[in-house]
């Protein structure tokens, strides 16, 4: 990976971190408990509980991705940054640009 690609990738990582932090804040608002005295019907309460469960799963996934992005940012100074941690080959820039948190090439994932 050349220096131009590396700086572009660092920008992508930083932008994604900020975006995911905003998403996490929004999801934390959505998973707040539903008060028992809220005047909603039985079906609406079931929908609200179902939506809360979906939002909790989404929140867990966003937190995992945030951790991976932060680790990628920490590794950005390493000489083997952008290389597959399994085989050592360079991960294609397009893959890193789309999923900057990945640590393996496509061949080693499967």
Secondary structure, DSSP 4 states (H G I P E B T S, - for coil): --HHHHHHHHHHHHHHHHHHHHHHHHHHHHTSPPPTTS---HHHHHHHHHHHHHHHHHHHHHHHHHHHHHHHHHHTTSTTTTB-TTT-PBPPHHHHHH-TT--S-HHHH-
